Amino acid sequence: MLNFDAAIFDMDGVITRTAVVHSSAWKMMFDEYLHFREREHTEPFREFTHTVDYLSFVDGRPRYKGVDSFLRSRGICIPFGGPGDDATKETVCGLGNRKNEFFNRVLEEEGVGVYDSTISLIRELSRKDVRVGVATSSKNCSLILEKAGIANLFETYVDGVVSAEMGLKGKPEPDIFIAACENLGVEYHRAMIVEDAVSGVQAGAKGRFGLTLGVAREGNAQELRINGADLVVNDLSEISVDEINNWFVMKYAEK
């Protein structure tokens, strides 16, 4: 008998190799828009970067929140608009929809890769009767999991579409992880959150889940620890179900 009941995984960068696709799509969209502002507003062009702009303002956040966060970092103020805005419209939502067009194009051309170590851990968790779910800001969750052929591994998923329907707040708020736990019928303190984004580990810490496990694929282990990760690994091959269970055993022993 294990001392925890559920594992809730982020998707991009944790389960699927789509974080780099998202980063590329964000760069395509923002660089295009920043060149437009250079032409129309004579603003000096400064490219969108992965290490500063993507990781600081976009990674892990809902799409429109990511657009707004980055634009504010550059002192750019445009109308928010609405989710139905055309991808050519100069609004926060229009730019977000433009980014999604780039993302879907790259996804169609390159397909969806997965992290084998994550899939192995998920299968081991399931064999030991641990409930497994996905919580992600992405609105493409269902499409991506189907394309990767792994949708059957998860009992529930709470994504950007579900969040919009339920009025859930995005990361760093813990709403989507809480909703996933509730869907599975498990108590928060007996659930593990697996995240690779700063906003994600912040959400795990804020929700007071049993364990927030950070995956430092960007070489950002220290940043993940500072922002709320209880444990940090570079890859999920570095940790076993028994080691995860030992964390919960020790945590309960401290109470």
PAZAPA-4460 file (N, C-alpha, C; in steps of 0.05 Angstrom, whole numbers, plus 32768, in hexadecimal, padded with zeros to 4 digits):
% residues 255
    n_x    n_y    n_z   ca_x   ca_y   ca_z    c_x    c_y    c_z   seq   type   mol
   8011   7FE8   8000   8000   8000   8000   8012   8019   8000     1      M     A
   800D   802A   7FEC   801D   8043   7FEA   8010   8059   7FFC     2      L     A
   8020   806D   8002   8017   8082   8013   800E   809B   8003     3      N     A
   800A   8097   7FE9   7FFE   80AD   7FD9   7FEC   80A0   7FC5     4      F     A
   7FD8   80B0   7FBB   7FC3   80A5   7FAB   7FC3   80AE   7F8E     5      D     A
   7FCF   80C5   7F88   7FCD   80D0   7F6D   7FE6   80DF   7F65     6      A     A
   7FEA   80E0   7F4A   7FFF   80F0   7F3E   7FF3   8101   7F28     7      A     A
   7FF6   811B   7F2A   7FEC   812D   7F16   8003   8139   7F06     8      I     A
   8004   8134   7EED   801B   813D   7EDC   8013   8155   7ECB     9      F     A
   8026   8168   7EC9   8024   817C   7EB4   802A   816D   7E9A    10      D     A
   8022   8179   7E84   8026   816B   7E6A   803F   8174   7E5B    11      M     A
   803F   818D   7E52   8055   8197   7E41   806F   8198   7E50    12      D     A
   8083   8189   7E47   809E   8189   7E54   80A0   8175   7E6A    13      G     A
   808A   8169   7E72   808B   8154   7E86   8084   8139   7E7A    14      V     A
   806D   8138   7E6D   8064   811F   7E5F   806C   8120   7E42    15      I     A
   8066   8136   7E35   806B   8138   7E18   8081   814B   7E12    16      T     A
   808E   8147   7DFC   80A5   8158   7DF3   809A   8170   7DE3    17      R     A
   8085   817C   7DEE   8078   8192   7DE0   8080   81AD   7DEB    18      T     A
   808F   81AE   7E01   8097   81C8   7E0C   80A8   81D7   7DF7    19      A     A
   80B9   81C9   7DE9   80CA   81D6   7DD5   80B9   81E0   7DBD    20      V     A
   80A4   81D1   7DB7   8091   81D9   7DA2   8083   81F3   7DAA    21      V     A
   807A   81F3   7DC3   806D   820C   7DCD   8080   8223   7DCC    22      H     A
   8098   821F   7DD6   80AC   8235   7DD6   80B1   823F   7DBA    23      S     A
   80B4   822D   7DA7   80B8   8235   7D8B   80A1   8245   7D80    24      S     A
   8088   823C   7D86   8070   8249   7D7C   806E   8265   7D89    25      A     A
   8074   8267   7DA3   8073   8281   7DB0   8087   8294   7DA3    26      W     A
   809F   828A   7D9D   80B3   829B   7D91   80AB   82A4   7D75    27      K     A
   80A0   8292   7D65   8096   829A   7D4A   8082   82B0   7D4C    28      M     A
   806E   82AD   7D5E   8059   82C0   7D60   8063   82DB   7D6B    29      M     A
   8072   82DA   7D81   807B   82F3   7D8D   808F   8302   7D7B    30      F     A
   80A2   82F4   7D6F   80B5   8301   7D5E   80A7   830E   7D46    31      D     A
   8093   8301   7D3B   8083   830C   7D26   8075   8326   7D2F    32      E     A
   806A   8324   7D47   805B   833C   7D51   806F   8353   7D58    33      Y     A
   8086   834C   7D64   8099   8361   7D6B   80A5   836E   7D52    34      L     A
   80A8   835F   7D3C   80B0   836B   7D23   809A   837E   7D19    35      H     A
   8081   8376   7D1C   806B   8388   7D15   806C   83A2   7D24    36      F     A
   8071   83A0   7D3E   8072   83B9   7D4E   808A   83CA   7D47    37      R     A
   80A0   83BC   7D3E   80B7   83CB   7D35   80B0   83DC   7D1C    38      E     A
   80A0   83D0   7D0A   8098   83DE   7CF1   8084   83F3   7CF7    39      R     A
   8070   83ED   7D07   8059   83FE   7D0B   805D   8413   7D21    40      E     A
   806D   840D   7D35   8070   841F   7D4B   808D   8428   7D50    41      H     A
   809E   8420   7D3D   80BB   8427   7D3F   80C7   841E   7D5A    42      T     A
   80BE   8408   7D64   80CA   83FD   7D7D   80E1   83EB   7D76    43      E     A
   80F8   83ED   7D84   810F   83DC   7D7E   8107   83BF   7D82    44      P     A
   810F   83AE   7D6F   8108   8392   7D70   811B   8383   7D83    45      F     A
   8110   8376   7D97   811F   8364   7DA9   8112   8349   7DA8    46      R     A
   8120   8335   7D9E   8113   831B   7D9A   8109   830E   7DB4    47      E     A
   80F6   82FD   7DB1   80EB   82ED   7DC6   80FF   82D6   7DCB    48      F     A
   8107   82D2   7DE4   811B   82BD   7DEA   810F   82A7   7DFC    49      T     A
   811B   8290   7DFA   8111   8279   7E09   8119   827C   7E27    50      H     A
   8133   8282   7E2B   813E   8281   7E47   8133   8297   7E59    51      T     A
   812C   82AE   7E4D   8122   82C4   7E5D   8103   82C7   7E59    52      V     A
   80FB   82CC   7E41   80DE   82D3   7E3D   80CC   82BB   7E40    53      D     A
   80D2   82A4   7E33   80C0   828D   7E35   80BF   8282   7E52    54      Y     A
   80D6   827E   7E5E   80D6   8272   7E79   80CB   8285   7E8E    55      L     A
   80CF   829F   7E8B   80C7   82B2   7E9F   80AA   82BA   7E9D    56      S     A
   809F   82BD   7E84   8085   82C9   7E81   8070   82B7   7E75    57      F     A
   8078   82A1   7E68   8064   8291   7E59   8062   8275   7E63    58      V     A
   8078   8268   7E69   8078   824B   7E70   8065   8244   7E86    59      D     A
   8053   8231   7E81   8040   8227   7E95   8027   8237   7E98    60      G     A
   8026   824F   7E8D   800F   8260   7E90   7FFA   825B   7E7A    61      R     A
   7FE0   8261   7E80   7FCC   8260   7E6B   7FD4   8272   7E54    62      P     A
   7FCB   826B   7E3C   7FD6   8278   7E24   7FD3   8297   7E25    63      R     A
   7FBB   82A1   7E2A   7FB6   82BD   7E29   7FC5   82CC   7E40    64      Y     A
   7FC7   82BE   7E57   7FD6   82C9   7E6D   7FF3   82CB   7E66    65      K     A
   7FFD   82B8   7E57   8019   82B9   7E4E   801E   82D0   7E3B    66      G     A
   800C   82D5   7E29   800E   82EB   7E16   800F   8305   7E26    67      V     A
   7FFC   8309   7E38   7FF9   8321   7E48   8012   8326   7E59    68      D     A
   801C   8310   7E65   8033   8312   7E77   804C   831C   7E67    69      S     A
   8050   8310   7E50   8068   8318   7E40   8065   8335   7E36    70      F     A
   804E   833C   7E2C   804A   8357   7E21   804F   836C   7E37    71      L     A
   8045   8366   7E4F   8049   8379   7E65   8067   837C   7E6C    72      R     A
   8076   8366   7E69   8093   8367   7E6E   80A1   8379   7E5B    73      S     A
   8095   837E   7E43   80A0   838F   7E2F   8093   83AB   7E2F    74      R     A
   8080   83AF   7E41   8072   83C9   7E42   805F   83CD   7E2C    75      G     A
   8054   83B7   7E21   8041   83B8   7E0B   8025   83B4   7E15    76      I     A
   8013   83C6   7E0F   7FF7   83C4   7E18   7FE5   83C4   7E00    77      C     A
   7FD6   83AE   7DFC   7FC3   83AB   7DE7   7FA9   83A0   7DF3    78      I     A
   7F92   83A3   7DE5   7F79   8399   7DEF   7F7B   837B   7DF4    79      P     A
   7F6C   8371   7E08   7F6C   8354   7E0E   7F5D   8345   7DF9    80      F     A
   7F46   8350   7DF0   7F36   8342   7DDC   7F27   832A   7DE8    81      G     A
   7F20   8317   7DD7   7F12   82FF   7DE1   7F1C   82E6   7DD3    82      G     A
   7F16   82CE   7DDE   7F20   82B5   7DD3   7F19   82B0   7DB6    83      P     A
   7F04   82BD   7DAC   7EFC   82B9   7D91   7F0A   82CC   7D7D    84      G     A
   7F1C   82DC   7D86   7F2A   82EF   7D75   7F3A   82E1   7D5F    85      D     A
   7F39   82EC   7D47   7F48   82E1   7D31   7F66   82E3   7D37    86      D     A
   7F75   82D0   7D2D   7F92   82CF   7D33   7FA1   82E6   7D27    87      A     A
   7F95   82F7   7D17   7FA2   830E   7D0B   7F9C   8327   7D1B    88      T     A
   7F8B   8325   7D2F   7F82   833C   7D3E   7F97   8344   7D53    89      K     A
   7F9D   835E   7D57   7FB1   8367   7D6A   7FA5   836A   7D86    90      E     A
   7F9F   8353   7D91   7F95   8351   7DAD   7FA5   833B   7DBB    91      T     A
   7FA3   833A   7DD5   7FB0   8325   7DE4   7FA5   830A   7DDA    92      V     A
   7F8B   8307   7DD7   7F80   82EE   7DCE   7F87   82E8   7DB1    93      C     A
   7F87   82FD   7DA1   7F8F   82F9   7D85   7FAB   82EE   7D82    94      G     A
   7FBE   82F9   7D92   7FD9   82EF   7D91   7FDB   82D3   7D9C    95      L     A
   7FCB   82CE   7DB1   7FCB   82B2   7DBC   7FC1   829E   7DA8    96      G     A
   7FAD   82A6   7D99   7FA2   8294   7D84   7FB5   8291   7D6D    97      N     A
   7FC4   82A6   7D68   7FD9   82A4   7D53   7FEF   8290   7D5B    98      R     A
   7FF6   8292   7D75   800A   827F   7D7F   8000   8262   7D7C    99      K     A
   7FE6   825E   7D81   7FDB   8243   7D7F   7FDC   8239   7D63   100      N     A
   7FD9   824A   7D4F   7FDB   8242   7D33   7FF7   8238   7D2D   101      E     A
   800B   8247   7D37   8027   823F   7D33   802C   8224   7D41   102      F     A
   8021   8221   7D59   8025   8208   7D68   8019   81F0   7D59   103      F     A
   8001   81F3   7D50   7FF3   81DD   7D42   8002   81D6   7D28   104      N     A
   800D   81EA   7D1B   801C   81E5   7D02   8035   81D4   7D08   105      R     A
   8044   81DC   7D1C   805C   81CD   7D23   8055   81B1   7D2D   106      V     A
   803F   81AF   7D3D   8036   8195   7D47   802F   8182   7D30   107      L     A
   8022   818C   7D1C   801A   817C   7D05   8032   8173   7CF5   108      E     A
   8046   8184   7CF3   805E   817E   7CE4   8070   816A   7CF2   109      E     A
   8073   816D   7D0D   8087   815F   7D1C   807C   8148   7D2E   110      E     A
   8061   8148   7D33   8056   8134   7D44   805B   813A   7D62   111      G     A
   8054   8126   7D73   8057   812A   7D90   806A   8114   7D9B   112      V     A
   8080   811D   7DA7   8092   810A   7DB5   808B   810A   7DD2   113      G     A
   8093   80F4   7DDF   808E   80F2   7DFC   80A8   80EC   7E0A   114      V     A
   80A8   80F1   7E25   80BF   80E9   7E35   80BB   80CD   7E3F   115      Y     A
   80CB   80BA   7E36   80C8   809E   7E3C   80C9   8099   7E5B   116      D     A
   80DA   80A8   7E68   80DD   80A4   7E85   80C3   80AC   7E94   117      S     A
   80B5   80C0   7E8A   809C   80C8   7E96   8087   80B3   7E91   118      T     A
   8086   80A9   7E79   8072   8094   7E72   8077   807B   7E83   119      I     A
   8090   8074   7E87   8097   805D   7E97   808E   8060   7EB4   120      S     A
   8092   8079   7EBF   808A   807E   7EDB   806B   807D   7EDD   121      L     A
   805E   8089   7EC9   8040   8089   7ECA   8036   806C   7EC9   122      I     A
   8041   805B   7EB8   8038   803F   7EB7   803D   8031   7ED1   123      R     A
   8054   8036   7EDE   805A   802A   7EF8   8046   8033   7F0D   124      E     A
   8040   804D   7F0D   802D   8058   7F20   8012   804A   7F1D   125      L     A
   8009   8047   7F04   7FEF   803B   7EFF   7FEF   801E   7F08   126      S     A
   8005   800F   7F04   8007   7FF3   7F0C   8004   7FF1   7F2B   127      R     A
   800C   8007   7F39   800A   8006   7F56   7FF1   8015   7F60   128      K     A
   7FDE   8018   7F4E   7FC3   8023   7F54   7FC4   8040   7F5D   129      D     A
   7FD8   804F   7F54   7FD8   806C   7F58   7FC8   8079   7F42   130      V     A
   7FB6   808B   7F49   7FA5   8098   7F35   7FB7   80AD   7F26   131      R     A
   7FB3   80AF   7F0C   7FC5   80C1   7EFC   7FB4   80D4   7EEB   132      V     A
   7FBB   80EE   7EED   7FAC   8102   7EDD   7FBF   8117   7ED1   133      G     A
   7FB4   8128   7EC0   7FC4   813D   7EB3   7FB7   8158   7EBB   134      V     A
   7FC7   816C   7EC1   7FBD   8187   7EC5   7FD0   819A   7EB6   135      A     A
   7FC5   81A8   7EA2   7FD6   81B8   7E91   7FC7   81D1   7E88   136      T     A
   7FD6   81E6   7E83   7FCA   81FF   7E79   7FC3   81FC   7E5B   137      S     A
   7FCD   81E9   7E4E   7FC9   81E6   7E31   7FAC   81E0   7E2A   138      S     A
   7FA3   81ED   7E14   7F88   81E7   7E0A   7F89   81D1   7DF5   139      K     A
   7FA1   81C6   7DF0   7FA5   81B1   7DDC   7FA9   8196   7DE9   140      N     A
   7FA3   8193   7E02   7FAA   817B   7E11   7F9F   8162   7E04   141      C     A
   7F85   8161   7DFF   7F79   8149   7DF4   7F85   8142   7DD9   142      S     A
   7F89   8155   7DC8   7F96   8151   7DAD   7FB2   8145   7DB0   143      L     A
   7FC2   8151   7DC2   7FDD   8149   7DC5   7FDF   812C   7DD1   144      I     A
   7FD0   8127   7DE5   7FD0   810C   7DF1   7FC8   80F6   7DDD   145      L     A
   7FB4   80FD   7DCD   7FAA   80EA   7DB8   7FC0   80E6   7DA3   146      E     A
   7FCC   80FC   7D9A   7FE1   80FA   7D86   7FF9   80EA   7D90   147      K     A
   7FFF   80EC   7DAA   8015   80DD   7DB6   800E   80C0   7DBC   148      A     A
   7FF4   80BA   7DBA   7FEB   809F   7DBF   7FEB   8097   7DDD   149      G     A
   7FE8   80AA   7DEF   7FEA   80A4   7E0B   7FD1   80AE   7E1B   150      I     A
   7FBC   80B6   7E0E   7FA5   80C0   7E1C   7F99   80AC   7E2F   151      A     A
   7F9D   8092   7E29   7F91   807D   7E3A   7FA0   807A   7E55   152      N     A
   7FB6   8088   7E59   7FC6   8085   7E72   7FBB   8096   7E88   153      L     A
   7FA8   80A8   7E82   7F9F   80BC   7E96   7F81   80B9   7E9C   154      F     A
   7F7B   80BA   7EB5   7F5F   80B8   7EBD   7F50   80D3   7EBA   155      E     A
   7F5F   80E8   7EBC   7F52   8103   7EBA   7F66   8116   7EAF   156      T     A
   7F5C   812B   7EA2   7F6E   8142   7E9B   7F5E   815C   7E9E   157      Y     A
   7F6C   8170   7EA9   7F61   818A   7EAC   7F73   819D   7E9C   158      V     A
   7F69   81A7   7E86   7F7A   81B7   7E74   7F6E   81D3   7E71   159      D     A
   7F79   81E2   7E5D   7F70   81FD   7E59   7F53   8200   7E52   160      G     A
   7F48   81EC   7E44   7F2C   81EC   7E3C   7F1A   81E8   7E54   161      V     A
   7F21   81D4   7E64   7F12   81CE   7E7D   7F14   81E6   7E90   162      V     A
   7F2C   81F2   7E92   7F2F   8209   7EA4   7F1D   8220   7E9C   163      S     A
   7F1B   8225   7E82   7F09   823B   7E78   7EEC   8235   7E7F   164      A     A
   7EE4   821C   7E7B   7EC9   8214   7E81   7EC2   8216   7E9E   165      E     A
   7ED5   8210   7EAF   7ED0   820F   7ECC   7ED8   8229   7EDA   166      M     A
   7EE5   823C   7ECB   7EED   8255   7ED7   7F05   8251   7EEA   167      G     A
   7F17   823E   7EE4   7F2E   8239   7EF5   7F44   824D   7EF0   168      L     A
   7F52   8255   7F04   7F69   8266   7F01   7F81   8256   7EF8   169      K     A
   7F92   8262   7EE7   7FAA   8255   7EDD   7FC0   8255   7EF1   170      G     A
   7FD5   8245   7EEB   7FED   8246   7EFC   7FF8   8262   7EFD   171      K     A
   8002   826B   7F14   800B   825C   7F2B   7FF5   8255   7F40   172      P     A
   7FDC   825A   7F39   7FC7   8251   7F4B   7FC3   8233   7F48   173      E     A
   7FBC   8225   7F5D   7FBB   8208   7F5D   7FA1   81FB   7F52   174      P     A
   7F8F   820C   7F47   7F74   8203   7F40   7F73   81EA   7F2F   175      D     A
   7F84   81E8   7F1A   7F82   81D1   7F08   7F8B   81B7   7F15   176      I     A
   7F9E   81B9   7F27   7FA7   81A1   7F36   7F92   8199   7F4A   177      F     A
   7F85   81AC   7F57   7F6F   81A6   7F69   7F58   8199   7F5B   178      I     A
   7F51   81A3   7F43   7F3B   8198   7F34   7F42   817B   7F2B   179      A     A
   7F5B   8176   7F24   7F63   815B   7F1C   7F60   8148   7F33   180      A     A
   7F69   8150   7F4B   7F67   8140   7F63   7F49   813A   7F69   181      C     A
   7F39   814E   7F66   7F1D   814A   7F6C   7F10   8137   7F58   182      E     A
   7F18   8139   7F3F   7F0E   8127   7F2B   7F15   810A   7F32   183      N     A
   7F2C   8106   7F3E   7F36   80EB   7F45   7F2C   80E3   7F60   184      L     A
   7F20   80F5   7F6F   7F16   80EF   7F8A   7F2C   80EA   7F9E   185      G     A
   7F43   80F9   7F9C   7F59   80F5   7FAF   7F5E   810E   7FBE   186      V     A
   7F69   810B   7FD6   7F6F   8122   7FE7   7F89   812F   7FDD   187      E     A
   7F8B   8149   7FDF   7FA2   8158   7FD4   7FBC   814F   7FE1   188      Y     A
   7FBB   814A   7FFB   7FD4   8144   8009   7FDE   8128   8003   189      H     A
   7FCE   8118   7FF4   7FD7   80FE   7FEB   7FDB   80FD   7FCD   190      R     A
   7FE1   8114   7FC2   7FE6   8116   7FA5   8001   8122   7F9F   191      A     A
   800D   8119   7F8A   8027   8124   7F81   8022   8134   7F67   192      M     A
   802E   814C   7F66   802D   815D   7F4F   8048   815C   7F41   193      I     A
   8048   8158   7F26   8061   8156   7F17   8062   816D   7F03   194      V     A
   8075   817F   7F05   8076   8198   7EF6   8093   819F   7EED   195      E     A
   8094   81AD   7ED6   80AF   81B6   7ECD   80B0   81D4   7ECC   196      D     A
   809A   81E2   7ED1   8099   81FF   7ECF   8098   820C   7EEB   197      A     A
   80A4   8224   7EED   80A4   8232   7F07   8087   8237   7F10   198      V     A
   8076   8240   7EFD   805A   8246   7F05   804C   822C   7F0E   199      S     A
   8055   8215   7F04   8049   81FC   7F0C   8051   81F3   7F28   200      G     A
   806B   81F6   7F2F   8073   81EE   7F4A   8068   8202   7F5E   201      V     A
   8065   821B   7F56   8058   822F   7F67   803C   8226   7F6E   202      Q     A
   802D   821D   7F59   8012   8213   7F5D   8011   81FB   7F6F   203      A     A
   8025   81E9   7F6C   8026   81D1   7F7D   802A   81D8   7F9A   204      G     A
   803C   81EB   7F9F   8042   81F4   7FBA   802A   8203   7FC6   205      A     A
   801D   8213   7FB6   8006   8223   7FC0   7FEF   8211   7FC7   206      K     A
   7FEB   81FB   7FB8   7FD6   81E8   7FBD   7FDB   81D5   7FD4   207      G     A
   7FF3   81D5   7FDE   7FFB   81C4   7FF5   7FF6   81A6   7FEF   208      R     A
   7FFF   819E   7FD8   7FFD   8182   7FD0   8012   8172   7FDF   209      F     A
   800F   8157   7FDF   8022   8147   7FEF   803F   8149   7FE5   210      G     A
   8043   814B   7FCB   805E   814E   7FC0   805C   815D   7FA6   211      L     A
   806D   8171   7FA3   8070   817F   7F89   808B   8178   7F7F   212      T     A
   808B   8168   7F69   80A4   815E   7F5D   80AB   816F   7F44   213      L     A
   80C2   817C   7F45   80CB   818C   7F2F   80DC   817C   7F1C   214      G     A
   80D8   8181   7F02   80E9   8174   7EED   80F8   818A   7EDF   215      V     A
   8112   818B   7EE4   8123   81A1   7EDB   812F   819C   7EBF   216      A     A
   811E   819B   7EAB   8128   8196   7E90   8136   81AF   7E84   217      R     A
   8132   81C6   7E90   813F   81DF   7E87   8157   81E6   7E97   218      E     A
   8161   81D3   7EA7   8178   81D9   7EB8   8171   81ED   7ECE   219      G     A
   8158   81ED   7ED6   814E   8201   7EE9   8146   81F5   7F04   220      N     A
   8156   81E2   7F0D   8150   81D4   7F25   814E   81E6   7F3D   221      A     A
   8161   81F8   7F40   8161   820B   7F57   8148   821D   7F56   222      Q     A
   8141   8226   7F3F   8129   8238   7F3D   8110   8229   7F44   223      E     A
   810E   820F   7F3C   80F6   81FF   7F43   80F5   81FB   7F61   224      L     A
   810C   81F6   7F6E   810C   81F2   7F8B   8104   820C   7F99   225      R     A
   810F   8222   7F91   8109   823C   7F9E   80EB   8242   7F9C   226      I     A
   80DE   823A   7F86   80C2   8241   7F81   80AE   822C   7F8B   227      N     A
   80B8   8217   7F99   80A4   8205   7FA5   80A7   81E8   7FA1   228      G     A
   80BA   81DF   7F90   80BD   81C2   7F8C   80C9   81B5   7FA5   229      A     A
   80BD   819F   7FAE   80C7   8191   7FC5   80E0   8180   7FBD   230      D     A
   80DE   8174   7FA6   80F4   8164   7F9B   80F8   816C   7F7E   231      L     A
   8111   816B   7F74   8116   8172   7F58   8128   815D   7F4B   232      V     A
   8120   8154   7F33   8131   8142   7F23   8135   814E   7F08   233      V     A
   8149   8145   7EFA   814D   814E   7EDE   813C   813E   7ECB   234      N     A
   8136   8125   7ED3   8125   8113   7EC2   8117   8100   7ED5   235      D     A
   8100   80F7   7ECE   80F1   80E5   7EE0   80FC   80C9   7EE2   236      L     A
   8110   80C3   7ED2   811E   80AA   7ED5   812F   80A9   7EEF   237      S     A
   8133   80C1   7EFB   8143   80C4   7F13   8134   80BD   7F2C   238      E     A
   811A   80B8   7F2A   810A   80B3   7F42   80F7   809B   7F3E   239      I     A
   80F2   808C   7F53   80E1   8075   7F51   80C8   8079   7F62   240      S     A
   80B4   8067   7F5E   809C   8068   7F6D   80A2   8064   7F8B   241      V     A
   80B5   8052   7F91   80BC   804D   7FAD   80C8   8066   7FBA   242      D     A
   80D9   8075   7FAB   80E5   808D   7FB6   80CF   80A3   7FBA   243      E     A
   80BC   80A4   7FA8   80A6   80B7   7FAB   8096   80B0   7FC4   244      I     A
   8091   8096   7FC7   8082   808D   7FDE   8091   8093   7FF8   245      N     A
   80AB   8090   7FF8   80BB   8096   8010   80B8   80B3   8018   246      N     A
   80B5   80C5   8005   80B0   80E1   800B   8096   80E4   801B   247      W     A
   8081   80D7   8012   8068   80D9   8020   8069   80CC   803C   248      F     A
   8078   80B6   803E   807C   80A8   8058   8089   80BB   806C   249      V     A
   809F   80C8   8063   80AD   80DB   8075   809C   80F3   807B   250      M     A
   808C   80FD   8068   807C   8114   806C   8067   810E   8081   251      K     A
   805A   80F7   807F   8046   80F0   8093   8052   80EB   80AF   252      Y     A
   806B   80E1   80AF   8079   80DC   80C8   807F   80F5   80D7   253      A     A
   8082   810B   80C8   8088   8125   80D5   8070   8131   80E3   254      E     A
   8058   8128   80DB   8040   8134   80E6   8039   8129   8102   255      K     A
***
